Amino acid sequence: MPAPALPAPAPVPPPVPPPTPATAVPAAALLGACHPLPAAAVTLFAAVLAAAAGRGPAGTALTAAAVGAGQLSVGWSNDLADLRRDRVTGRRDKPLVTGAVTAAAVTRAAVGARLLCVPLSLAAGLLAGSAHLVGVGAAWAYNLRLKGTAASWLPYALAFGLLPAFVTLGLPGRPWPPLWLTGAAALLGAGAHFANVLPDIPGDLATGVRGLPQRLGARRSAALAAVLVLASTAALVLGPPGPAGPYGWGLFALTGLLLAVAARAPGRIPFLATMAVAGADVLLLLARGAGPR
């Protein structure tokens, strides 16, 4: 009598392949499309303002989260708005142009970050949150319309100038920031605009973008960027009560020297010099305080 047949073994499912480096590309590309350097710099600037003004750990973290969300939304919307022009000019440094991330993914990220920015901003209070949201709205207006007009500098000045108000209006009593601090932030924002646009002027003109830097030309825009950033540092050195001290005057002198050299440099060097000055200004704010007077 033959032995009974044994049941066939159950099929073994194929092993799940480990994640490949390609699975991490969309996240990295999405981050690259948000303009990470200026987004991080502005977020850090706001966090330092909050700490120097006395917002405390929780208030400082909340300020950083709100500003970070706003900056992400602005950066992503900027690359979306510029996609057609970036393709025409062959911007291979843009993830949207290379196809490393899709426009749909960037759109979802931009809208999500902007929606998240609203409750994070209003958590500091209605007045403070409204000041920040107006600044974020100004940055979106630059991306969608004002970039190609003679008022291209205005959204930068307004958005940066309102950052100190977002910080101080969240303090008890909702005080407005000192005028010197608002002026310094607005001047820095306007200067950053001129410095950031410098290497893109030829491509912008070729694709019909005629903001104020494009109308002035690279040489005059570089000089104006240096003057605005130097004026911002002067406001921080001379504005607060009391003596500026060696660090303040040394910073002012080094800022003038750095900007004089960077104004003649090619590519992104003027913008990177502006970021370096902003970092030094952050240290000055920590040393002298940024609270309402």
Secondary structure, DSSP 4 states (H G I P E B T S, - for coil): -PPPPPPPPPPPPPPPPPPPGGGGHHHHHHHHTT-HHHHHHHHHHHHHHHHHHT-HHHHHHHHHHHHHHHHHHHHHHHHHHTHHHHHHHT-TT-HHHHTSS-HHHHHHHHHHHHHHHHHHHHTT-HHHHHHHHHHHHHHHHHHHTGGGSTTTHHHHHHHHHHHHHHHHTTSTT-PPPPHHHHHHHHHHHHHHHHHHHGGGHHHHHHTT---HHHHH-HHHHHHHHHHHHHHHHHHHHHSSSS--HHHHHHHHHHHHHHHHHHTT--TTHHHHHHHHHHHHHHHHHHHH--S--
